[in-house]
Amino acid sequence: MSRINTNVSSLLAQRVLGQNNFQLATSLQRLATGVRINRGKDDPAGLIASENLRSELTATNAAINNAERADQVVNIAEGGLQEISGLLTELQGLITTTANTAGLSKAEKEANQLQIDSILQTIDRVSSSTNFQGTKLLNGTFDYATTSIDSGVDTVNVNGAKFSGSTLDVDVIVTQSAQQGKLAFDFGGAAVNLQGGATSAFVFEISGAIGARELQFSSGTSAADVAAAINTFADVTGVQATANASGVVLNSVGYGDSSFVNVKVIDDGNIAGGGIFGFEAADANTANSSAESTFANATNGVKDLGQDIGANINGVAATSDGKTIRVNTDVLNIELSLDASTSQTLGAINALTITGGGADFQLGPNVDIASKVSLGIGEVAARKLGKSEDADTAGTFYFLDDLGSGKNLNVVDGSLENAQKVVTEAISEVSSLRGRLGAFQKNVVGATIRSLGIAVENTAAAESVIRDADFAAETANLTRSQILTQAASNSLILANQQPQQALALLG
């Protein structure tokens, strides 16, 4: 059948040629760009998945940069703290040297005091000058702001806090009281009464967490004098005493499981009285009704251990040491020290409210509380470091700047014992801060960079599978399209020649 008006074969060849040209153009585009999806029409679902993965990849790379920046910030802070640590160590040596009073002249002491003043000034200067791009790191800029601190809270160290609102309340429930090691001598009166004769003596060894001393008392020695003699060695034994109407109460200086009082009677001197008493587990102010031991039977020793406080902080079981409690979670890292009364009273405490502050680092691709890490860096200045209680006056506290000239702890005429306590505490605080920053760098920043690096690799691989062109397959498609295009072109030529054959019928 021959038709001239409509060349169906030509139309068919044109359509096929167009399709082949489109496939050829697609293969050429993919080979030229290296990607399979150049427009949404190439693969709508694949484009959506690819763009989401690209977004995640960009955010993850940004998080890696943030983590590296956090590491740099902490490195600078650590450098300042390292210098302060060295100065505190030198300060410790000057105090110990100055304590050798018989071997030093007043001029030498004054020279040592000048060095101490210089060290204190340098500590303050390092604290105020250590910065990252103008942001001070050790002057309290990154410390947490707190308010409504309960009167029973002695000290607060907020090392990290994350909260989505404007404030974070810190609530404590004391579940177990903090206790000292505690024993009582019952002399049956306000003085030692020996019934073994004029030459007899009451001899006992008292020991605590620090050391031990042997003491000896004669008949008629008042309970107050016995307590005073025991307190003379409190810094050596870790045990202190108070007198009452029936004898002497002994207690460890510190609180907690590591503190204790141990009494071993070497010679009871046939002393009158009820013996050695312990105290009720739930009430450290009430002696047991029956004695732990008579004096005569205490040759092997009578011992009472202290007890660490038990508590929950914001619903998390706290670790404890004496009167100090702490929690370290991804939301809150805090350490609280309670006073004696509060630490021995079971119940709830509205300890404080955190109102802001801290250094926030975005270490994850998603901007949310889970991807944020908060770090507190307190002010490392002489007026803030080394808080220690006076050895002789309870409730009186000293700081590092009290070692300055003319102040209570100067080395010329001040208390060297308290000065050393302050410096020792300051060294401990700075070392603890350096350790915490080091742990942040190693366990948080380092681990984050490694894990995010793996995420970048996997995300990029997933995005590549979806979006990138397979050159082997596309080269094969290009060759096929080229052949089909040539075949379609030849077919179109033949189809266009068919109508001419119909003219032959017209003669």
ROVEXKOL-196925 format. One line per 10 residues: number of its first residue (from 1); for each residue x, y, z of C-alpha. Coordinates in nm, 2 decimals, always signed. Example, Ala and Ser with C-alpha at 12.3 -4.5 7.8 and 13.67 -1.06 7.14 Angstrom:
1> +1.23,-0.45,+0.78 ~ +1.37,-0.11,+0.71
//
This chain:
1> +0.00,+0.00,+0.00 ~ +0.15,+0.33,-0.11 ~ +0.05,+0.67,+0.04 ~ +0.19,+1.01,-0.02 ~ -0.01,+1.25,+0.20 ~ +0.09,+1.09,+0.53 ~ +0.43,+0.92,+0.56 ~ +0.37,+0.71,+0.87 ~ +0.71,+0.54,+0.85 ~ +0.88,+0.88,+0.85
11> +0.68,+0.98,+1.16 ~ +0.78,+0.66,+1.34 ~ +1.14,+0.71,+1.24 ~ +1.13,+1.07,+1.36 ~ +0.99,+0.97,+1.70 ~ +1.25,+0.70,+1.76 ~ +1.53,+0.94,+1.64 ~ +1.41,+1.20,+1.89 ~ +1.41,+0.94,+2.18 ~ +1.76,+0.82,+2.08
21> +1.88,+1.18,+2.06 ~ +1.74,+1.25,+2.41 ~ +1.91,+0.94,+2.56 ~ +2.23,+1.04,+2.38 ~ +2.21,+1.39,+2.53 ~ +2.14,+1.25,+2.88 ~ +2.44,+1.02,+2.86 ~ +2.66,+1.30,+2.74 ~ +2.54,+1.54,+3.02 ~ +2.61,+1.27,+3.29
31> +2.95,+1.20,+3.15 ~ +3.03,+1.57,+3.13 ~ +2.91,+1.66,+3.48 ~ +3.00,+1.33,+3.65 ~ +2.66,+1.31,+3.83 ~ +2.35,+1.11,+3.75 ~ +2.10,+1.36,+3.88 ~ +2.14,+1.70,+3.71 ~ +1.78,+1.81,+3.73 ~ +1.48,+1.71,+3.94
41> +1.32,+1.52,+3.65 ~ +1.62,+1.29,+3.63 ~ +1.52,+1.12,+3.97 ~ +1.28,+1.32,+4.19 ~ +1.31,+1.09,+4.49 ~ +1.68,+1.05,+4.45 ~ +1.72,+1.43,+4.43 ~ +1.54,+1.48,+4.76 ~ +1.75,+1.21,+4.93 ~ +2.07,+1.35,+4.78
51> +2.00,+1.71,+4.89 ~ +1.92,+1.59,+5.25 ~ +2.25,+1.40,+5.26 ~ +2.43,+1.70,+5.12 ~ +2.28,+1.92,+5.40 ~ +2.38,+1.66,+5.66 ~ +2.73,+1.65,+5.52 ~ +2.77,+2.03,+5.53 ~ +2.64,+2.04,+5.89 ~ +2.87,+1.76,+5.99
61> +3.18,+1.93,+5.84 ~ +3.08,+2.25,+6.02 ~ +3.06,+2.05,+6.35 ~ +3.41,+1.91,+6.30 ~ +3.53,+2.27,+6.25 ~ +3.35,+2.37,+6.57 ~ +3.52,+2.08,+6.76 ~ +3.86,+2.18,+6.63 ~ +3.79,+2.54,+6.74 ~ +3.69,+2.42,+7.08
71> +4.02,+2.23,+7.11 ~ +4.21,+2.54,+7.03 ~ +4.02,+2.74,+7.29 ~ +4.09,+2.49,+7.56 ~ +4.45,+2.47,+7.45 ~ +4.50,+2.84,+7.52 ~ +4.32,+2.81,+7.86 ~ +4.54,+2.51,+7.95 ~ +4.85,+2.72,+7.86 ~ +4.75,+2.99,+8.11
81> +4.66,+2.73,+8.38 ~ +5.00,+2.56,+8.33 ~ +5.18,+2.88,+8.41 ~ +4.96,+2.94,+8.71 ~ +5.03,+2.59,+8.83 ~ +5.40,+2.65,+8.81 ~ +5.37,+2.97,+9.01 ~ +5.17,+2.79,+9.28 ~ +5.43,+2.52,+9.31 ~ +5.70,+2.79,+9.36
91> +5.47,+2.96,+9.62 ~ +5.45,+2.63,+9.81 ~ +5.83,+2.62,+9.82 ~ +5.86,+2.98,+9.95 ~ +5.62,+2.91,+10.24 ~ +5.80,+2.59,+10.34 ~ +6.13,+2.78,+10.32 ~ +6.00,+3.07,+10.53 ~ +5.87,+2.82,+10.80 ~ +6.23,+2.76,+10.89
101> +6.22,+3.05,+11.13 ~ +6.53,+2.98,+11.32 ~ +6.74,+2.98,+11.01 ~ +6.60,+3.29,+10.84 ~ +6.65,+3.66,+10.92 ~ +6.37,+3.91,+10.90 ~ +6.52,+4.05,+10.59 ~ +6.51,+3.71,+10.42 ~ +6.14,+3.67,+10.52 ~ +6.06,+4.01,+10.37
111> +6.24,+3.91,+10.05 ~ +6.04,+3.59,+10.03 ~ +5.72,+3.80,+10.09 ~ +5.82,+4.02,+9.79 ~ +5.84,+3.71,+9.57 ~ +5.50,+3.60,+9.70 ~ +5.35,+3.94,+9.62 ~ +5.50,+3.92,+9.27 ~ +5.36,+3.57,+9.22 ~ +5.01,+3.67,+9.33
121> +5.02,+3.97,+9.09 ~ +5.14,+3.74,+8.80 ~ +4.86,+3.49,+8.87 ~ +4.60,+3.78,+8.85 ~ +4.77,+3.91,+8.53 ~ +4.76,+3.56,+8.36 ~ +4.40,+3.51,+8.47 ~ +4.30,+3.84,+8.31 ~ +4.51,+3.83,+8.00 ~ +4.45,+3.47,+7.88
131> +4.21,+3.51,+7.58 ~ +4.09,+3.37,+7.25 ~ +4.02,+3.63,+6.99 ~ +3.96,+3.88,+7.27 ~ +3.74,+3.66,+7.48 ~ +3.89,+3.62,+7.83 ~ +3.91,+3.25,+7.93 ~ +4.02,+3.25,+8.29 ~ +3.86,+3.56,+8.44 ~ +3.52,+3.41,+8.50
141> +3.37,+3.49,+8.16 ~ +3.28,+3.12,+8.12 ~ +3.18,+3.07,+8.48 ~ +2.82,+2.99,+8.56 ~ +2.60,+3.24,+8.72 ~ +2.40,+3.11,+9.02 ~ +2.14,+3.26,+9.25 ~ +1.92,+3.15,+9.54 ~ +2.20,+2.94,+9.70 ~ +2.07,+2.77,+10.01
151> +2.23,+2.87,+10.34 ~ +2.33,+2.51,+10.40 ~ +2.55,+2.50,+10.09 ~ +2.91,+2.58,+10.17 ~ +3.07,+2.57,+9.82 ~ +2.94,+2.53,+9.47 ~ +3.13,+2.43,+9.15 ~ +2.93,+2.41,+8.84 ~ +3.14,+2.24,+8.58 ~ +2.88,+2.20,+8.31
161> +2.51,+2.27,+8.26 ~ +2.27,+2.25,+7.96 ~ +1.92,+2.38,+7.98 ~ +1.67,+2.49,+7.72 ~ +1.50,+2.75,+7.94 ~ +1.64,+3.06,+8.09 ~ +1.73,+2.89,+8.43 ~ +1.80,+2.55,+8.58 ~ +1.71,+2.46,+8.93 ~ +1.94,+2.23,+9.13
171> +1.75,+2.03,+9.39 ~ +1.91,+1.79,+9.64 ~ +1.76,+1.52,+9.85 ~ +1.98,+1.40,+10.13 ~ +1.91,+1.03,+10.18 ~ +2.20,+0.94,+10.42 ~ +2.36,+1.17,+10.67 ~ +2.73,+1.26,+10.67 ~ +2.90,+1.14,+10.98 ~ +3.24,+1.18,+11.16
181> +3.41,+0.89,+11.33 ~ +3.30,+0.94,+11.69 ~ +3.36,+0.79,+12.04 ~ +3.31,+0.90,+12.39 ~ +3.51,+0.84,+12.71 ~ +3.28,+0.81,+13.01 ~ +3.48,+0.90,+13.32 ~ +3.17,+0.91,+13.54 ~ +3.24,+1.28,+13.61 ~ +3.43,+1.59,+13.48
191> +3.77,+1.45,+13.57 ~ +3.99,+1.14,+13.54 ~ +3.94,+0.92,+13.85 ~ +4.21,+0.65,+13.89 ~ +4.17,+0.39,+14.16 ~ +4.51,+0.23,+14.11 ~ +4.71,+0.44,+14.35 ~ +4.91,+0.76,+14.33 ~ +5.15,+0.62,+14.07 ~ +4.89,+0.49,+13.83
201> +4.82,+0.65,+13.50 ~ +4.56,+0.64,+13.23 ~ +4.75,+0.56,+12.91 ~ +4.59,+0.53,+12.57 ~ +4.68,+0.56,+12.20 ~ +4.45,+0.77,+11.99 ~ +4.46,+0.74,+11.61 ~ +4.28,+0.89,+11.31 ~ +4.31,+0.93,+10.94 ~ +4.63,+1.12,+10.96
211> +4.83,+0.95,+11.24 ~ +4.85,+0.84,+11.60 ~ +4.97,+0.96,+11.94 ~ +5.01,+0.81,+12.28 ~ +4.88,+1.02,+12.57 ~ +4.91,+0.97,+12.95 ~ +4.70,+1.13,+13.23 ~ +4.71,+1.11,+13.60 ~ +4.42,+1.10,+13.85 ~ +4.24,+1.43,+13.89
221> +4.31,+1.56,+13.54 ~ +4.00,+1.74,+13.42 ~ +3.81,+1.63,+13.12 ~ +3.87,+1.98,+12.97 ~ +4.25,+1.93,+13.01 ~ +4.23,+1.59,+12.85 ~ +4.04,+1.74,+12.55 ~ +4.29,+2.02,+12.52 ~ +4.58,+1.78,+12.51 ~ +4.41,+1.57,+12.24
231> +4.34,+1.88,+12.04 ~ +4.71,+1.98,+12.06 ~ +4.78,+1.69,+11.83 ~ +4.46,+1.72,+11.61 ~ +4.68,+1.82,+11.30 ~ +4.89,+1.50,+11.36 ~ +4.61,+1.25,+11.43 ~ +4.30,+1.39,+11.26 ~ +4.11,+1.36,+11.58 ~ +3.97,+1.64,+11.80
241> +3.79,+1.64,+12.14 ~ +3.54,+1.82,+12.35 ~ +3.48,+1.79,+12.72 ~ +3.14,+1.74,+12.88 ~ +3.01,+1.67,+13.23 ~ +3.08,+1.30,+13.22 ~ +3.40,+1.28,+13.01 ~ +3.54,+1.35,+12.67 ~ +3.39,+1.31,+12.32 ~ +3.63,+1.22,+12.04
251> +3.55,+1.28,+11.68 ~ +3.74,+1.28,+11.35 ~ +3.82,+1.61,+11.20 ~ +3.68,+1.51,+10.86 ~ +3.36,+1.34,+10.75 ~ +3.31,+1.03,+10.55 ~ +3.42,+0.67,+10.52 ~ +3.79,+0.76,+10.51 ~ +3.77,+0.93,+10.85 ~ +3.78,+0.74,+11.18
261> +3.86,+0.75,+11.55 ~ +4.04,+0.46,+11.70 ~ +4.13,+0.43,+12.07 ~ +4.36,+0.16,+12.22 ~ +4.40,+0.16,+12.60 ~ +4.75,+0.07,+12.70 ~ +4.70,+0.11,+13.08 ~ +4.36,+0.18,+13.22 ~ +4.50,+0.27,+13.57 ~ +4.19,+0.11,+13.71
271> +4.00,+0.42,+13.60 ~ +3.64,+0.47,+13.71 ~ +3.36,+0.53,+13.46 ~ +3.14,+0.35,+13.22 ~ +3.40,+0.29,+12.94 ~ +3.41,+0.38,+12.58 ~ +3.07,+0.45,+12.40 ~ +2.98,+0.48,+12.04 ~ +2.70,+0.69,+11.89 ~ +2.37,+0.60,+11.72
281> +2.40,+0.54,+11.35 ~ +2.10,+0.77,+11.27 ~ +2.19,+1.04,+11.52 ~ +2.56,+1.13,+11.57 ~ +2.47,+1.35,+11.87 ~ +2.32,+1.07,+12.08 ~ +2.55,+0.82,+12.25 ~ +2.45,+0.45,+12.26 ~ +2.29,+0.33,+12.58 ~ +2.55,+0.05,+12.62
291> +2.93,+0.09,+12.60 ~ +3.14,-0.05,+12.31 ~ +3.40,-0.16,+12.56 ~ +3.52,-0.10,+12.91 ~ +3.85,+0.08,+12.95 ~ +4.02,-0.25,+13.07 ~ +3.90,-0.44,+12.76 ~ +4.00,-0.19,+12.50 ~ +4.36,-0.31,+12.47 ~ +4.29,-0.42,+12.11
301> +4.13,-0.09,+12.02 ~ +3.78,+0.05,+11.97 ~ +3.72,+0.21,+11.63 ~ +3.44,+0.41,+11.48 ~ +3.42,+0.50,+11.11 ~ +3.27,+0.81,+10.96 ~ +3.00,+0.79,+10.69 ~ +2.98,+0.96,+10.35 ~ +2.66,+1.16,+10.28 ~ +2.41,+1.00,+10.05
311> +2.21,+1.22,+9.81 ~ +2.03,+1.27,+9.48 ~ +2.08,+1.57,+9.26 ~ +1.80,+1.65,+9.02 ~ +1.69,+1.28,+9.03 ~ +2.04,+1.14,+8.97 ~ +2.22,+0.94,+9.25 ~ +2.52,+1.15,+9.35 ~ +2.87,+1.02,+9.43 ~ +2.99,+1.15,+9.76
321> +3.30,+1.21,+9.98 ~ +3.23,+1.33,+10.33 ~ +2.99,+1.63,+10.30 ~ +3.06,+1.67,+9.93 ~ +2.83,+1.54,+9.66 ~ +2.86,+1.55,+9.28 ~ +2.69,+1.44,+8.96 ~ +2.83,+1.43,+8.61 ~ +2.58,+1.38,+8.34 ~ +2.55,+1.51,+7.98
331> +2.30,+1.77,+8.12 ~ +2.46,+1.87,+8.46 ~ +2.81,+1.84,+8.60 ~ +2.81,+1.99,+8.95 ~ +2.98,+1.96,+9.29 ~ +2.83,+2.08,+9.61 ~ +2.97,+2.08,+9.97 ~ +2.71,+2.11,+10.24 ~ +2.76,+2.24,+10.60 ~ +2.76,+2.00,+10.89
341> +2.39,+2.06,+10.99 ~ +2.25,+2.03,+10.64 ~ +2.46,+1.72,+10.55 ~ +2.32,+1.54,+10.86 ~ +1.95,+1.63,+10.80 ~ +1.76,+1.40,+10.57 ~ +1.52,+1.57,+10.33 ~ +1.50,+1.80,+10.03 ~ +1.70,+2.11,+9.96 ~ +1.64,+2.37,+9.70
351> +2.02,+2.41,+9.66 ~ +2.05,+2.68,+9.40 ~ +1.94,+2.81,+9.06 ~ +2.18,+2.84,+8.76 ~ +2.08,+3.14,+8.56 ~ +2.33,+3.13,+8.27 ~ +2.70,+3.14,+8.18 ~ +2.94,+2.87,+8.07 ~ +3.10,+2.80,+7.74 ~ +2.87,+2.63,+7.49
361> +3.02,+2.44,+7.20 ~ +2.81,+2.31,+6.91 ~ +2.97,+1.97,+6.85 ~ +2.70,+1.80,+6.65 ~ +2.53,+1.87,+6.31 ~ +2.19,+1.93,+6.47 ~ +2.14,+2.25,+6.66 ~ +1.97,+2.11,+6.97 ~ +2.05,+2.05,+7.33 ~ +2.18,+1.70,+7.26
371> +2.45,+1.83,+7.02 ~ +2.56,+2.10,+7.26 ~ +2.84,+2.06,+7.51 ~ +2.87,+2.31,+7.80 ~ +3.19,+2.37,+8.00 ~ +3.24,+2.59,+8.30 ~ +3.57,+2.77,+8.36 ~ +3.57,+2.96,+8.69 ~ +3.78,+3.27,+8.76 ~ +4.14,+3.17,+8.83
381> +4.24,+3.48,+9.04 ~ +4.42,+3.50,+9.37 ~ +4.10,+3.63,+9.54 ~ +3.91,+3.32,+9.43 ~ +4.16,+3.03,+9.47 ~ +4.25,+2.82,+9.77 ~ +3.94,+2.87,+9.99 ~ +4.04,+2.71,+10.33 ~ +3.90,+2.73,+10.68 ~ +4.11,+2.87,+10.95
391> +4.27,+2.59,+11.15 ~ +4.18,+2.76,+11.48 ~ +3.86,+2.96,+11.41 ~ +3.57,+2.77,+11.25 ~ +3.38,+2.97,+11.00 ~ +3.68,+3.19,+10.90 ~ +3.80,+3.13,+10.55 ~ +4.11,+3.24,+10.37 ~ +4.20,+3.27,+10.00 ~ +4.52,+3.30,+9.81
401> +4.53,+3.67,+9.81 ~ +4.55,+3.66,+10.20 ~ +4.91,+3.57,+10.15 ~ +4.99,+3.93,+10.03 ~ +5.19,+4.18,+10.23 ~ +5.01,+4.30,+10.55 ~ +4.74,+4.04,+10.53 ~ +4.67,+3.75,+10.77 ~ +4.87,+3.49,+10.59 ~ +5.18,+3.69,+10.50
411> +5.50,+3.49,+10.56 ~ +5.67,+3.76,+10.78 ~ +5.43,+3.75,+11.07 ~ +5.12,+3.57,+10.95 ~ +5.00,+3.21,+10.99 ~ +5.22,+2.99,+10.78 ~ +5.01,+2.68,+10.86 ~ +4.70,+2.84,+10.72 ~ +4.90,+2.98,+10.43 ~ +5.02,+2.63,+10.33
421> +4.66,+2.50,+10.35 ~ +4.55,+2.77,+10.12 ~ +4.82,+2.71,+9.86 ~ +4.77,+2.33,+9.88 ~ +4.40,+2.39,+9.81 ~ +4.48,+2.63,+9.53 ~ +4.71,+2.37,+9.36 ~ +4.44,+2.11,+9.39 ~ +4.18,+2.34,+9.23 ~ +4.40,+2.44,+8.94
431> +4.51,+2.08,+8.89 ~ +4.15,+1.97,+8.90 ~ +4.05,+2.23,+8.64 ~ +4.34,+2.13,+8.41 ~ +4.24,+1.76,+8.44 ~ +3.88,+1.85,+8.36 ~ +3.98,+2.05,+8.06 ~ +4.21,+1.77,+7.95 ~ +3.94,+1.52,+7.98 ~ +3.71,+1.75,+7.77
441> +3.98,+1.76,+7.50 ~ +4.05,+1.39,+7.50 ~ +3.72,+1.23,+7.57 ~ +3.47,+1.48,+7.42 ~ +3.64,+1.69,+7.15 ~ +3.88,+1.41,+7.03 ~ +3.60,+1.15,+7.02 ~ +3.36,+1.39,+6.85 ~ +3.61,+1.47,+6.58 ~ +3.68,+1.10,+6.51
451> +3.31,+1.00,+6.51 ~ +3.21,+1.29,+6.30 ~ +3.49,+1.21,+6.05 ~ +3.34,+0.86,+6.01 ~ +2.99,+1.01,+5.97 ~ +3.13,+1.24,+5.69 ~ +3.28,+0.94,+5.51 ~ +2.96,+0.74,+5.53 ~ +2.73,+1.03,+5.44 ~ +2.94,+1.12,+5.14
461> +2.94,+0.76,+5.03 ~ +2.56,+0.74,+5.06 ~ +2.52,+1.06,+4.86 ~ +2.76,+0.94,+4.59 ~ +2.57,+0.62,+4.54 ~ +2.25,+0.82,+4.48 ~ +2.38,+1.11,+4.28 ~ +2.71,+1.03,+4.11 ~ +2.72,+0.89,+3.76 ~ +2.84,+0.53,+3.70
471> +3.09,+0.60,+3.42 ~ +3.10,+0.24,+3.30 ~ +2.73,+0.22,+3.26 ~ +2.70,+0.57,+3.11 ~ +2.97,+0.50,+2.86 ~ +2.79,+0.18,+2.75 ~ +2.46,+0.38,+2.73 ~ +2.64,+0.65,+2.52 ~ +2.77,+0.39,+2.27 ~ +2.43,+0.23,+2.25
481> +2.26,+0.57,+2.20 ~ +2.51,+0.67,+1.93 ~ +2.44,+0.34,+1.73 ~ +2.06,+0.37,+1.77 ~ +2.07,+0.74,+1.66 ~ +2.26,+0.65,+1.35 ~ +2.02,+0.36,+1.28 ~ +1.72,+0.59,+1.33 ~ +1.87,+0.85,+1.10 ~ +1.92,+0.59,+0.82
491> +1.57,+0.47,+0.88 ~ +1.44,+0.82,+0.85 ~ +1.62,+0.86,+0.51 ~ +1.46,+0.54,+0.38 ~ +1.12,+0.64,+0.51 ~ +1.14,+0.97,+0.33 ~ +1.23,+0.79,+0.01 ~ +0.91,+0.57,+0.01 ~ +0.66,+0.83,-0.11 ~ +0.87,+0.88,-0.43
501> +0.81,+0.52,-0.52 ~ +0.44,+0.60,-0.55 ~ +0.51,+0.85,-0.83 ~ +0.61,+0.56,-1.05 ~ +0.25,+0.45,-1.07 ~ +0.16,+0.77,-1.25 ~ +0.37,+0.67,-1.55
//
